[in-house]
Amino acid sequence: MDRLVRATLSGIRVYVAQTTALVDEARQRHACLPVAAAALGRALTGALLLAATMKEKERITIRIDGDGPLGLIVADASEGQARGYVLHPDVDLPLKNGKLAVGEAVGRGQLSVSRVLASAMPFTGSAELVSGEIAEDLTNYLYVSEQTPSSIALGVLVEPDGSVSAAGGYFIQAMPDSNPVLLEYLTQTVLALPPVTALLSGGKTLEEIVAAIAGDLPFTIHDEQPLFFRCLCSRARALELLGTVSEGDLEEMIAEGAAEIRCHFCNDVYLLTPEELEAEKKRRRSA
């Protein structure tokens, strides 16, 4: 089961997540080719890691708007649930140095992070994409936009048949009173680690990955959280969206006898009946 663990060591927070099942579900829902699956999976994992730092009912949305062929990538997460999409999931690029060319597929542009808080106005910050590899871009964003020294690693392993066999990541967040010597020590332990997908596919548990990050430092694991791909869409929301279409589009739907609304985030389709379309027309007349 996909899950996330939270740990601390000497005033430093560590979050480690396995997201294999939910990333593969996203791949299937959006019919992603390998490079698109890897990019979307990294974004979803990154959103879940950042959301783990937030309070109950708060949400985080990552938008990656690069000039590469994938186009816009959006990942949204809250309380262990994530959803997202990539504008062009059918992009296929040749391998680069034996690896999926995610950076080339994303390109250069802007990354923005929106935090929807429970008791305050939403906050959105942004930073330029530095590599298109997403983990490096998120690390740069946290430093530039939120002045938070952090380290993020993300990975998605896609098999020759297109399926996702390993996905996950970790997020190391320094607190204001963190010891610079310990931060440098953690930097060295992280640099010595294999890729996160190698750790997961090699059978390492999340707790063992925390221990590998900590090295010789003592650490405490506080709790864990199950992770799922889950969308907020519903038939009721689809009907609400029907209320935003123009009069001309509504008449065209009625003339065709039916309509469908597709959710960008999960690709579910809601078929609207002629009766529902006529009901919307009557509602507008009586409004």
Buried (B, 14 or more C-beta within 10 A) or exposed (E): EBBBBBBBBBEBBBBBBBBBBBBBBBBBBBEBBBBBBBBBBBBBBBBBBBBBBBEEEBBBBBBBBBEBBBBBBBBBBBBBBBBBBBBBBEBEBEEEEEEBBBBBBBBEBBBBBBBBBEEEEEEEBBBEBBEBBBBBBBBBBBBBBEEBBBBBBBBBBBEEEBBBBBBBBBBBBBEEEBEEEBBEBBEEBBEEBEBBBEBBBEEBBBBEBBBBBBBEBEBEBEEBBEBBBBBEBEEEBBBEBBEEBEEEEBEEBBEEEEBEBEBBBBBBEBEBEEEBBEBBBEEEEEE
